[in-house]
Amino acid sequence: MHVPVAIVGAGPSGSLLAWILRQRGIESIVLERQSREYVESRIRAGVMEQNSVDLMIKAGIGERLQKECMYHRGVAIGLYNEHHFLDFDKLIGIGVTVYGQSEVTKDLLGGLAAEGHNVLYEAPVRAIEDIEGDRATVKYTHEGADQELTCDFVIGCDGFHGPSRQAMPASVLKTHEKVYPFGWLGVMVNAPPSKDVALFAHHDRGFALLSMRSPKVSRLYLQCKPDEDLDEWPDERIWDELDTRLGTPGWELERGEIFQKDVTPLRSFFCYPMTHGRLFLCGDAAHIVPPTGAKGLNSAFADVSVLSSGLIQHYTKDDESILRRYGEVALERNIQTQRFSWSNTSKYHIFPDSNAFDRRMQAGEMEYLVTNETAQISYAQQHTGLPFAYWPEL
C-alpha cells in the first residue's frame, strides 16, 4: 500500500494534520499504537492560545470549542499569599482560552471518524525506513499481523517516546535536555473554579497552580518530588497544602471530590533538525516543555500550521519552498517557547539546591513582575503566544 502522507500518532498534532490535509483532498493514514478510548482520555493541559483556537475554527473543527470554551482575560499571580491580577486584555488586547486537550482530541478524532478517515488504532509502528530514498517505508503491526506501507512523507507525531525520532540517523540528530528536580502532583476535582482565571503561586513551600477544565471541574497542582508517593498524599493533606500555598485573606478555595491524582515529572527538551529526508518531526516528538506555561499543545499546533501549509503547497502547486523551511521555521519559534517555559518554571518553583541569595533574587523577580507594567506586557505577550509563521490554505 502507498499513501502520500503517513502520520505516526493520533494525538492532537497528528489528528489535526490529518484533518487539515483531508479538507484539501490530500490522502493520509494515521497509525496509533493505543486505542481511541485511551487517546481521548489522556489528561493534558487545557490552555489554548488564540492562534490555536483560530486554526481549529479555520479548519472547520471548532464548533464545540466555541460553544464550551472559557475565555480568560488574564492570570492571577500569588506572591506572599497575596493575589495580583495581570489583565492581559488591558495590557495587550488578548487573553487565552481554556478548553481541555482531551476535548480537542475528541473533536478531531470524532471528525475524522465521521468522514471515514483511515485511522488505525492499536497499530504500533515497528520501524521507519528508507527516509533518504524516493519513498519511505513504515512497518507496523495491526490486528496481530505485521504490515508495511510506503509513502511520500512520514510525519512523526508520536511523542517523546515514539519511534519517529529514533529513525533519525544518530550522526544527524542533536538534542538538548534539562530534567527538573521536582514534579507536579495534580488532582482533578469535581468543584467549580475558585477564581475566574488561573492562579500561579510562588511560595516558600513550593509552586502551586489553580486551573480549570470546565465550570464544574477544577485542575490543581502542587510542586512535589519527581518520584512522589501518592499514598503519602491523602485528600485532606492535599487540600491543606493547597490552602497554604494558594490562600489569601478573604478568599476561600472551593473543595470537592478528588477523582484523579497523578505525578508528572518536568523536563525541557528539543532536538534538531526536525526533518531528515522524508521524515518530519512534529509536536512532542521534537520538543517537550514543562507545563508551567501550557505551551505543549500550542507548540504542536504551531508546527502543524507550518507543516500543513508546506504539504498543501507541495501537492497543489508542486512547490516545496515551505516544506524545505519547515524545520528552520518551527525550531525558531520553539526556541522562544522553550525559553519562556524554562523561565516560567525557574521563576515560580523552589529548587532543592537553591541558597538564600537564589531565593531572594527569585522573589525579587516575582516582585518586579507584579509591580512593573513593562514586565507585565512582556509576560502577557509570551503567555498568550507567539504568532504562527504560516497558515494553511483552507
N, C-alpha and C positions, 0 to 999 in steps of 0.2 A: 504494500500500500504506500502511496506517495501523497502527501499533503503539502501545501505551500508552507504552512506555519505549524510547528509542533510546540505546544506550551506545556511546560512541566510545572504542575502546581495549580490548584483551583482556588487558591485564596483570593483576596481582593484584587491584587495586581494581575494575576493570571486570568481571572474571570472577567475583569474589566477589559483587558486587552482583547480577549476572545469576543466579547460583546461588541466592542467598537469595530473590530475587523468585520464582524458579521454584518454590521449596518452598511458597510461598503462592499459587501459581496465577496470578501476575501476569506477563503476556507481555512479553517484551523481545526486542530484537535487538542483537547486538554486531557492530560494524564495526571491523575491524582492518586496518591498512594493510600489515602484514607477514605472512609465512607463519606457520603454527602452529609449525613447527620453529624458526624464528627467535625467536619469543616465548618458547618454552620453554627455549631455550639461553642466554638473556641472563644473564650473571653479575651478581648484585647481592648485597646484604648477606644475612647468614644468621642474624641475631639477632631473635627474636620475644619481645615482651613477653607476659606471661601472659594479658592480656586478648585479644591477637590469637589466641593458641592456643585460648583458651576460645571465641572467636567461631567459629573453624573447627569445633571439636568440636560446638558447639551447632547449627551449620548442617548437621551430618551429613557433613562432608567432611574430617574429621581423623583417620581411621583409620590411614593410613600415617604421618602425622605422629607420632602417639602411639607407634607401634612403632619408628620410626627416629630420632627426635629425640635430642638430647643436652641434659640439664639441667645448667646451670651455677649453682652456688650463690653465685657472686660473680665478681670480676675481680681480676687482678693489676696492680699499678702499678709500672712501672720508673722509678727515680729514682737518679741517681748509680750506675748499674749494680748496684743492689740491687732485689730484688723484694719488694713488700709486698702481701699478700693482703687484700682487702676482702671479708669474709664477709657478703654480703647476707642470706643466710638467718638468720644470727645477729643482724644489725643490725635487719632489718625483717620477717623471716619469709618472704621470697620472692626467687627468683632470676630467671634468664632462660633461654630455650630456644634452642638452636642447630638450625636447620633451614633449608636454603638457599632463598632466594626463588624460584629456578628450580624447586625441588621443589614449593613452594606452587603455582606457576603450572601445573605438570604435573598436580597433583591436581585443581585447579579446572577446567582445560580438558578433562582426561580425564573428569571427572564430567559436564560439560556435553555432551560428545560422546556419552557413554554414554546420556544421556537425550534425545538428538536435538535439543538446543537449537540455535537459529538463530544460529550464529556464522559470520560471513562473513570469511574471511581474504583478504589481498591485495585489500582493498576500501577504498582511501583515500578519506577524506571531502574533498570539494572545497569545500563551503560549508554553513554552518548559518544558516538564515534564519528570519524571522517569529517570533523568540523572544518578541516582545512581543504577539503575536496570540493567537487561540484555539487554534491548532495550530502547532507549529514544523515547519519543513521541513529535512530533511537531504539534501544532494545528494552522491552518492558514485559511484565507478566500480568495477565488478566484472565480471570476465571480459571485459574490453575494451569494456564498454558503460556509458554514463553513465545512472545511475538516480537516483531520489529517493523519499523516503518522508515521511510526516507522522507526528507523534507528539504525545502529551500533554506529554512531558518529554524533553529531551536531557540526558544525563549525560556530561560531558567527563572521561574517564579516560585521556586520550591524551598525558599527559606534558608536559614543559616546552615542547617544540617543536610540539605538536599544534595543530590548527585551532580547538579549542573556545574557548580563552581569547581567540583572535583575533576570535571572533564577539561578544565583549563590546563594547559601544559605548565608544570611546576616552574619551568625556566622562564615563563612569561609573567605569571601572576605575582603581584606584590600585595602584601596585606599589612594593615595597621590595626592594632587592637589594644584596648585598655579594659581590664576587668576590675570592677569596683569592689572595695572591701565591705560591701553591705548589700542587702537586698530590700525588697518591699514585701511586707506582709499585707496582702489585700483581702478585703471582705466585700461581698455583695450583700446588700441589706434591703429587706422589704420595709422601706421607710422613705418618706418624701425628703427631698434635699433640705438641708438645714440653712442653706443660703441660696440666693438666686444666681450665683456664679461659683466657679471652683475656688477653693481656698488652699493656697500653698503656704505651709507654715515652716519657718526656720525656728528650731527650738534646741535648747541645750541637750535635751534627751534624744534628739534626732528629728529628722524631717517627718512631716505628716501632710496628708492631702485629703481634702474633701472634694469629691466629684460626684457625678450622677450619670445614670444611663437613661432615665425617664422621670416623669413627675412622681412616680411611685417607687423607684428603685435607686438607691444611692450606692456609690462605689467609694470606699475609703481605704487609705493606705497608711502604714507605719514603716519607717525605716527600721530594719532589723538586721540580724546576722544573715549572710547569704545561705547558711545551712540551718536556719532556724527550725526548731522542732515545734510543729503546730500543736502538739499535745500539751506544750507548756503555755499555750495561749487560749484558755477558756474565754468564752464570750465576755464575761464581766471584766477580765483583765484587759481585753482589747478596748472595751468602751471606756474604762478608766484612763487608759493611756491616751486614747484619742481626746478625751476631755482635757487631759493635762497639756497636750501639745497644741491643740486647736482652740482651746477655750479662751474666752474673754468676758469680762464682767457684763452682765445683762444679756448674754447670748446663750442659748441652750442648744446642744447637739441632739438632733432627733435620733432616737434609738428605735430599733425594730428587730425583726427576726434576721439573724445572720444565716444565709442559706448557702454560702460558699466561702471557703478560706483557701488561700494559696500563698506560696512564697515565690517571688520572682527574683532571680539574680540579675544584676545590672552589668551591662558591658557596652562599650563603644567599639565598633568595628567597621572598616570599609576596605575594599580591595580595588585594584585597577590593574590592567584595563578591564572595563566592564564588557568588552567584546573581544572575540578572537575568532577569525574566520566566520563561520556561520552560526556561532554561539553568542547569544546576548544575555547578560545577567540583568535582572530587574528586581527591585524591592529588596527584601531581606536576604536574598541570595548574594547581593553585592554590598549591603550595608545594614548595620544594626545600630540603633541609638538607644540610650537609656530612656525610659518612658517619661522622664521629668518634663519634657517639652511636648509630649504627644505627637511626635513627628514621624513615627514609623509608617502608618498608613498614608500620610500626606506625601512623604518622600517617595513611596512606591507609586502613588498616582502621578507625581511629577515625572517619574521615569516613564510611565505608561503614556503620558501626554506626548513625550518626545518620540518614543519608540513606535507608537501607533501612527503618528504623523509620518515617520520615515517609511513604515511599511505601506501605508496608503499611497504615499508619493511613489514608492518603488513599483507597486503593482498597477497603479492607474496612470502614471506618467513616465514610467521607465526612468526614474530619476532617483539615484541613490545618495544624493548630497546630504540629506538629513540622517539617513542610516549611518553614513560614514562618520558623522559628527556625534552620534548618539553618546558614545562612551565619554567623550570630552565634555559635552554639554551637561549630561547627567551628573558626572563627577564634580564639576564646578559648583553646581547648586548644592550637592550633597555635602561638600566640604563645609560650606557655611551652615548647613543644617546640623552637621556634626559639631561644629564649633559652638552653636547655641545650646545644643543638648548637653554637651560636656560642661559648658559654663553654667547652665542652669542647675545641673546636678552638683557641681562643685560649690555653687552658691548656697544651696539650701541644706545639704546634708552635713552631718558631723562625721569627719574622718577619724578612725580609731587612733591614728598616729599623729594627729594634729596637736600642737602645743598651744600655750596661752596666747602667744602672738598670732598664730594662724587663726585661732578662733575670733580674736578681737578684730582682725582685718576682715574676716568673713562677715562678722556682724556689721562692721563699718560699711562694707559693700551693700548689705541689705538696707542699712540706714540711708545710704545715698539713693538707692532705688526708690524708696517710699517717700522721699522728700524732694527729689530733683526732677523737674518736668522733662528736661532733656534726656535723662536716663530712662524715664518712663516712655517717652516716644520711641527711643531705640528698642526698648524691651517689647513694646507693643508691635512694632514693625516685625520683629523676629518671631514673636509668639504667634502672630496671625499669618505668617508665612511669606516666603519669597515668591516672586512671580513664576509662572510656568513658562519655559522658554518657547515651547511650540504648542499649538492646539490642533488636534486632528480635524481634517475637513469632513464635517458631518452635515 
